[in-house]
Structure formats: C-alpha cells, structure tokens
Amino acid sequence: MQINFAKLAKKSVRASAAYSSARSLVSKAKVFLDANENSFGSVLPKISKVDLSRYPDPLAERLCEQYAKYAGVAKNKVLIGNGSDEIIWLLLLAFVEANEEILTTAPTFSMYRVFAELLGLKVSEVALEEDYSLDIQKFLKKVSAKTKLIFLCSPNNPTGQTVPCVDVEKVLRKGKLVIVDEAYIEFSPQKSCAKLLKQYPNLIILRTFSKAWGLAGLRVGVALADSAVIAILQKVRAPYSVDGLSQQLALDALTRSAKMKVAVKKILSEREKLTAALWKLGLIVSPSEANFLLVQFPSGVSATKVYEKLVKQFGIVVRDFSAKKLLKNSLRITVGTPAENSKLAVALKKILK
Ligand code: PMP
C-alpha cells in the first residue's frame, strides 16, 4: 500500500513550523535554566520519583519504548496522548480539511462526531444492522473522494461488537487513513488489528490505559501508526500534554500487565453473570466483547424512566442511550463488582415489577 505522506497532513499543518519546546532541544544537562521553571523546586515533594517542578519529557520517550515492546511494534510507531480522546482530536486537527469528511458507523463512540463538529467537519455514517453488526460492503460503498479519516471502533462503544480484522483490511485497501479504536480490545477474544500495521501505513490503532488497565484517572492514551503519521500528530500536539506523573505511572502499570489480565478475567466472568441475570429479568442483552452491556428494555417499559429510577431510588447511575439513533430503548451498563452487579439486578427487578 503506497501513501503519499508529503500531502497527507492538512495544508496549514504542512506549512507551519513545528514548535520545539525547551526540553526537546537538550534533555540531558547538569543545569536547566531553559524553560522558566521554578529553580527552587515544587511546593510538593517528589511523587513516584517524579520532580514536578520540571516539565515532562515532551515525547514520553520511555513510555513509547515500553509500550512499543508491549504492543510488538517499533518505538517510532507509538504516540502517547492525554487520553485517547486527545489523539482523536489531533487526528481531526492534523488531517481533515474543511471540505473533507470523516466516515464512521452509527451508533459508535460519540467523540468522533463531537470533535469533528467542533471543527466544522462533516461526518458521514453507515448505520449498523439490526443486530449491531457492520455490513462491510455497505460501509465500503460509502468511502468517497471526500473521505479523509475513517473511524472504526472495535469493540464498538456502545454496542460491544468487534469489526473482524479481515473487514478492517478491506477498508484499509481503499487507501484512506483508517483508525481502529481498540479502547476495549483487552476484553475481546479478537486479537488486535495492530498486526496489520506492517502492511498498511494508513492504519492507526488507538489504545487507552483507561479501561483494562484501570487508569482512567491518569489520562493516558496511545496511537500506534506509521512513523510518518506519528510525526504529523506530534506536530499538532501541545508539547507537554501528557504530564510527568502520568508518564511514570503508566510505565509502572506496564510492568504489571499480569495484574491487568487478572482484572480482565474477573470482569469477563462478571459480565457473563450479569448478562444471565438481566436475561432472567426479560431484558435483551446484546453480546458484548467489552466491559459493558447494551441492554434493551421491552416496548412497554421506558428505558429513560428506568434510568431515572435507578438514579433517584437506588443511587445507581448507568448510561441512557434511548434517545440515540438506532439504539432502541436501551441503557449501557458498565460491568461492576459482584456486589454492584447484584445491587443493580435487585434494583432492576423492583423497578420492573
Ligand atoms: N474510545 C472509546 C471507544 C471510548 O469508549 C473512550 C472512553 N469512553 C475513549 C476512546 C476515550 O478514552 P480515554 O480518553 O480515556 O483514553
């Protein structure tokens, strides 16, 4: 697959000179008087060996290196962002001109559309089928000359299904930049599509520390892509968007991948139990490869009313998706601990009585 990288970024991005932060020029020295930091130190002590008086490594090099090893890719194919949310924003900012479009599915993770609309960009969508699977032929037909970025979320939020890598490959062959958002991939039996990176320089994989790693509070996301794509994203990123403490803690987390895998196993087992409990209540639960369930309520029961009762009467908050296109009278429920799941099941039983 040949990609013309010289013309890939937006015109304005190509024309602009990249900002070079103080710390990216010389990172190893004895005395740092280059970045207007407080030379007398921080009001806080070091946390996890991180001196908070200093700006962090702008490129998060150590984290890129370790994540590259974890993901089995080269170090220059990794970008760290302030959550994968930031990377979605950067992708739109770097690549899509005002007269171009993004293409995605409906329903899917809403931030693709939210960010695109904030930038005044058009969003083209292909509706998922009744069973929330993606008709790949239908999707391929929607790829047009105007399409600049394609977003596929796999497993998809909020429906929980994956797009098979063979279908991703069909989309990649269209020659557009294709983002496969794998925020929930650790919960799925499907292997990551990252193996396609070698063959397809137009593939961008998104990952996050917010889900399986249990670090949503840190705000660390990852892009895996061709080094030329990574370089363009670095150009539009604020130099210090990922703070030093988050970089260090994400590095620490990577040494504990066995612990992450144990947590994933627990969540999967709870997901199966919760699914069974919800079916027993007469609800329709979509098969999920993520850490949440999409639950459809029978026609006589308003999902929104159930949502409100869960909050007001039981202090349980889930996500009401009943107003979302194609999501019929449904709530999205994150798999909780055994105690939380049984509280939820008891509450739903009372509400549905
Ligand atoms: N992608 C998907 C599919 C998500 O569901 C989320 C969070 N809900 C994100 C990306 C963003 O994750 P974060 O910014 O926490 O990395």
Boltz pocket constraint, residues with backbone or C-beta under 6 A from the ligand:
constraints:
  - pocket:
      binder: B
      contacts: [[A, 82], [A, 83], [A, 84], [A, 85], [A, 86], [A, 109], [A, 153], [A, 155], [A, 156], [A, 157], [A, 181], [A, 183], [A, 184], [A, 207], [A, 208], [A, 209], [A, 210], [A, 216], [A, 219], [A, 220], [A, 221]]
      max_distance: 6.0
